[in-house]
């Protein structure tokens, strides 16, 4: 079987249906499929409308999107603009090929090019594969702050 070709590129509007499929796959993995309530129209508008609030990279493997990294900009009153990684995911069948690292490197390069003051994200405390993945980047894990949220 010939080697696969993996391309990392910025997401485009027509990637959104596949990206939302990947989001649903992640929700299943994280044991919360019922939590995905965003519609495709809202997802598209939020990323490609007049005022986008998210940007993404996708990993295309032999013409099929099998991974993505979606981020937005958050603001730290102490540091300035930072990249917030909302989700990075690779389909189960495409794991182990270095796609996650390619996506993470694309994010890091983008953050540096845009002069962001850092990159932050959250990891479920039971997700050992993700924790091990991020350890490769000399990640500093914070056990001091507690997540707070209000859902509407």
C-alpha positions as CSV (number, residue, x, y, z in Angstrom):
1,X,0.0,0.0,0.0
2,X,1.5,3.4,-1.0
3,X,2.2,5.9,1.8
4,X,-0.5,8.4,2.5
5,X,-0.1,12.1,1.9
6,X,-0.9,14.4,4.8
7,X,-1.5,18.1,4.2
8,X,-2.1,20.6,6.9
9,X,-3.9,23.7,5.7
10,X,-6.2,26.4,6.9
11,X,-9.8,25.4,7.0
12,X,-12.2,26.6,4.4
13,X,-15.9,27.0,4.5
14,X,-16.6,23.7,2.6
15,X,-14.7,21.8,5.3
16,X,-17.4,22.7,7.9
17,X,-19.7,19.7,7.5
18,X,-16.7,17.3,7.9
19,X,-15.3,19.4,10.8
20,X,-18.7,19.1,12.6
21,X,-18.6,15.3,12.0
22,X,-15.2,15.3,13.8
23,X,-16.6,17.4,16.6
24,X,-19.3,14.8,17.1
25,X,-16.7,12.0,17.1
26,X,-14.8,13.9,19.8
27,X,-17.9,14.3,21.8
28,X,-18.5,10.5,21.7
29,X,-15.0,9.9,22.8
30,X,-15.4,12.4,25.7
31,X,-18.6,10.7,26.7
32,X,-20.8,13.7,26.0
33,X,-22.5,13.3,22.6
34,X,-25.6,15.1,23.8
35,X,-23.6,18.2,24.5
36,X,-23.1,19.1,20.8
37,X,-25.9,21.3,20.0
38,X,-24.4,23.7,17.5
39,X,-26.0,23.7,14.1
40,X,-24.0,23.5,10.8
41,X,-25.3,26.9,9.8
42,X,-24.2,28.5,13.1
43,X,-20.8,26.7,12.9
44,X,-20.3,28.0,9.4
45,X,-21.4,31.6,10.3
46,X,-19.1,31.6,13.3
47,X,-16.0,30.7,11.3
48,X,-16.7,32.2,7.9
49,X,-19.3,34.9,8.4
50,X,-18.7,38.7,8.5
51,X,-17.2,38.5,12.0
52,X,-15.5,35.1,12.5
53,X,-14.8,34.1,16.1
54,X,-12.8,30.9,15.3
55,X,-10.2,29.8,12.9
56,X,-8.9,26.3,12.2
57,X,-6.4,24.1,10.5
58,X,-7.4,20.8,9.0
59,X,-5.3,17.7,8.3
60,X,-6.1,16.2,4.9
61,X,-5.0,12.7,4.3
62,X,-5.3,11.5,0.7
63,X,-8.0,14.2,0.1
64,X,-10.0,13.4,3.2
65,X,-10.1,15.6,6.3
66,X,-9.1,13.3,9.2
67,X,-8.0,15.9,11.7
68,X,-8.5,19.5,12.8
69,X,-7.4,22.1,15.3
70,X,-9.9,24.9,16.0
71,X,-8.8,28.0,17.9
72,X,-9.9,31.5,18.8
73,X,-8.3,34.5,20.4
74,X,-8.6,35.2,24.1
75,X,-7.4,38.2,25.9
76,X,-5.3,38.3,29.0
77,X,-5.3,41.6,30.8
78,X,-1.8,40.7,32.1
79,X,-0.3,39.4,28.8
80,X,-2.4,40.5,25.8
81,X,-3.7,38.3,23.1
82,X,-3.3,34.5,23.4
83,X,-4.4,31.7,21.2
84,X,-7.0,29.4,22.8
85,X,-7.1,25.9,21.4
86,X,-10.7,24.8,21.6
87,X,-10.2,21.4,20.1
88,X,-7.5,19.4,18.4
89,X,-8.6,16.0,17.1
90,X,-7.6,13.2,14.8
91,X,-10.0,10.4,13.7
92,X,-9.4,7.2,15.5
93,X,-8.3,5.4,12.3
94,X,-5.8,8.1,11.5
95,X,-4.0,8.3,14.9
96,X,-0.4,7.3,15.2
97,X,0.6,8.9,11.9
98,X,1.9,12.2,13.4
99,X,-1.1,14.2,12.4
100,X,-1.7,15.6,15.9
101,X,1.9,16.9,16.0
102,X,1.6,18.4,12.5
103,X,-1.6,20.3,13.7
104,X,0.0,21.4,16.9
105,X,3.1,22.7,15.1
106,X,0.8,24.6,12.7
107,X,-0.9,26.2,15.7
108,X,2.4,27.1,17.4
109,X,3.7,28.7,14.2
110,X,0.4,30.6,13.7
111,X,0.6,31.9,17.3
112,X,4.2,33.1,16.8
113,X,3.5,34.7,13.4
114,X,0.6,36.6,15.0
115,X,2.7,37.6,18.0
116,X,0.3,36.0,20.4
117,X,1.6,35.8,24.0
118,X,0.9,32.1,24.4
119,X,-1.2,29.1,23.6
120,X,-3.7,27.7,26.2
121,X,-6.2,24.9,26.2
122,X,-8.0,22.5,28.5
123,X,-7.6,18.7,28.9
124,X,-9.9,16.3,30.6
125,X,-8.1,14.9,33.6
126,X,-8.8,11.3,32.6
127,X,-7.6,11.7,29.0
128,X,-4.2,10.1,29.4
129,X,-3.4,9.9,25.7
130,X,-4.0,13.7,25.3
131,X,-2.0,14.5,28.5
132,X,0.9,12.4,27.2
133,X,0.6,14.1,23.8
134,X,0.9,17.6,25.3
135,X,3.7,16.6,27.6
136,X,5.9,16.4,24.5
137,X,5.6,20.2,24.1
138,X,6.9,20.9,27.6
139,X,3.4,21.9,28.6
140,X,2.9,23.5,32.0
141,X,-0.2,22.0,33.6
142,X,-2.0,24.4,36.0
143,X,-3.6,22.8,39.1
144,X,-4.3,26.2,40.7
145,X,-7.2,27.5,38.7
146,X,-10.7,26.0,38.6
147,X,-12.8,26.2,35.5
148,X,-16.0,28.2,36.0
149,X,-18.8,28.4,33.5
150,X,-22.4,29.4,33.0
151,X,-24.4,27.7,30.3
152,X,-27.4,29.3,28.6
